[in-house]
Amino acid sequence: MRSWWKALLAVVLTGTVAAVVVLRRATPATEDGPAGPGVAEGSTQAYKPLPCLVEFSAGDCGPCKLMEPILEELARDYEGRLRIETVDLWKRPTVAEENNIRMYPTQIFYDAMGNELFRHEGFFAREDILEQWKRLGHDFEQP
């Protein structure tokens, strides 16, 4: 009887660990943690499953600073259709390794389920971001 309980406990613990790993990988890391509220700084977007662009930036990095108004504008213009999030790697250095970030800024495009679709390193113009989303099957210009 005792070994039966040990086996059951091992199965339950293994299942729990596997579920945590799957959920962690399926959710982009945000400033507020892996499950974060899904809201870009200054945005009023409520969390719901939407395609998401996460920018991994760093403090006073020049290209990162150039990206800020672009990301704010995208968050405002496509609120309710596209989630924009930023992660400051100087504030959360472990996130870089967890997400295999080699340079900043890095933008990662995720589908609504949190699966990575595409990544880009360096400055990324607004038009190029929207064109990439179109190539991935998301035309945010359409109502």
C-alpha positions as CSV (number, residue, x, y, z in Angstrom):
1,M,0.0,0.0,0.0
2,R,2.8,2.4,0.9
3,S,4.5,2.0,-2.6
4,W,1.1,2.7,-4.3
5,W,0.9,6.1,-2.5
6,K,4.5,6.9,-3.4
7,A,3.8,6.1,-7.1
8,L,0.7,8.3,-7.0
9,L,2.6,11.1,-5.4
10,A,5.3,10.9,-8.0
11,V,2.8,11.0,-10.9
12,V,1.0,14.0,-9.4
13,L,4.3,15.9,-8.8
14,T,5.5,15.1,-12.3
15,G,2.3,16.3,-13.8
16,T,2.4,19.5,-11.8
17,V,6.0,20.3,-12.8
18,A,5.2,19.5,-16.5
19,A,2.1,21.8,-16.4
20,V,4.2,24.6,-14.9
21,V,6.9,24.3,-17.6
22,V,4.3,24.3,-20.4
23,L,2.5,27.3,-19.0
24,R,5.7,29.2,-18.4
25,R,6.9,28.6,-22.0
26,A,3.5,29.6,-23.5
27,T,3.4,32.9,-21.7
28,P,5.7,35.8,-22.8
29,A,7.7,37.3,-19.9
30,T,6.6,40.8,-19.0
31,E,7.7,43.5,-16.6
32,D,5.2,42.1,-14.1
33,G,6.4,38.5,-14.3
34,P,5.7,35.6,-16.7
35,A,2.0,35.8,-16.3
36,G,1.9,39.6,-16.1
37,P,-1.2,41.6,-16.6
38,G,-0.5,41.8,-20.3
39,V,-0.6,45.6,-20.3
40,A,2.0,47.9,-21.9
41,E,3.2,50.7,-19.7
42,G,0.7,53.5,-19.7
43,S,-1.8,51.4,-21.6
44,T,-5.4,50.7,-20.5
45,Q,-5.5,47.3,-22.2
46,A,-7.0,44.5,-20.1
47,Y,-5.4,41.1,-20.4
48,K,-7.1,38.8,-22.9
49,P,-5.6,36.4,-25.4
50,L,-4.2,38.5,-28.2
51,P,-1.2,38.4,-30.5
52,C,1.6,40.0,-28.6
53,L,4.8,41.9,-29.4
54,V,7.3,41.8,-26.6
55,E,10.3,44.2,-26.8
56,F,13.3,43.3,-24.8
57,S,15.2,46.5,-24.2
58,A,17.8,47.9,-21.8
59,G,17.9,51.1,-19.9
60,D,19.4,54.0,-21.9
61,C,20.1,52.0,-25.1
62,G,19.7,54.4,-28.1
63,P,17.8,52.1,-30.4
64,C,15.6,51.1,-27.4
65,K,14.7,54.7,-26.8
66,L,13.8,55.1,-30.4
67,M,11.5,52.2,-30.2
68,E,9.5,53.6,-27.2
69,P,7.2,56.0,-29.1
70,I,6.7,53.4,-31.9
71,L,5.6,50.8,-29.3
72,E,3.4,53.3,-27.4
73,E,1.7,54.3,-30.7
74,L,1.1,50.7,-31.7
75,A,-0.4,49.9,-28.3
76,R,-2.7,52.9,-28.6
77,D,-3.7,52.4,-32.2
78,Y,-4.3,48.6,-32.0
79,E,-5.7,48.4,-28.4
80,G,-7.9,45.3,-28.1
81,R,-6.3,43.7,-31.2
82,L,-2.6,43.6,-30.3
83,R,-0.8,43.5,-27.0
84,I,2.5,45.4,-26.7
85,E,4.8,44.7,-23.8
86,T,8.3,45.7,-22.9
87,V,10.9,44.1,-20.6
88,D,13.9,46.1,-19.4
89,L,16.7,43.7,-19.2
90,W,18.7,45.9,-16.9
91,K,15.9,45.5,-14.4
92,R,15.3,41.8,-15.1
93,P,18.6,40.4,-16.3
94,T,17.6,36.7,-15.9
95,V,14.9,37.2,-18.6
96,A,17.5,37.6,-21.3
97,E,18.9,34.1,-20.7
98,E,15.4,32.6,-20.3
99,N,14.3,34.0,-23.7
100,N,17.7,33.6,-25.5
101,I,18.1,37.3,-26.0
102,R,21.5,38.1,-27.6
103,M,21.2,41.8,-28.1
104,Y,18.8,44.6,-27.4
105,P,16.4,45.7,-28.5
106,T,14.9,42.4,-29.5
107,Q,11.3,42.1,-30.5
108,I,9.5,38.8,-30.3
109,F,6.2,38.2,-32.0
110,Y,3.8,35.8,-30.2
111,D,0.5,34.4,-31.3
112,A,-2.5,34.6,-28.9
113,M,-1.5,31.3,-27.3
114,G,2.0,32.6,-26.4
115,N,3.9,30.7,-29.2
116,E,6.8,32.5,-30.7
117,L,6.2,33.3,-34.3
118,F,9.2,35.5,-35.2
119,R,12.0,37.5,-33.6
120,H,13.9,40.6,-34.7
121,E,17.1,42.2,-33.3
122,G,17.7,45.9,-33.4
123,F,15.6,48.9,-34.3
124,F,12.3,48.0,-36.1
125,A,10.3,50.7,-37.8
126,R,6.5,50.8,-37.3
127,E,5.8,50.0,-40.9
128,D,8.1,47.0,-40.8
129,I,6.5,45.7,-37.7
130,L,3.0,45.9,-39.2
131,E,4.3,44.3,-42.4
132,Q,5.8,41.4,-40.4
133,W,2.5,40.9,-38.6
134,K,0.8,40.7,-42.1
135,R,3.3,38.1,-43.2
136,L,2.3,36.2,-40.0
137,G,-1.4,36.4,-40.9
138,H,-2.4,39.3,-38.7
139,D,-3.5,42.4,-40.6
140,F,-4.3,44.9,-37.9
141,E,-5.3,47.6,-40.5
142,Q,-8.4,45.6,-41.2
143,P,-11.3,46.2,-38.8
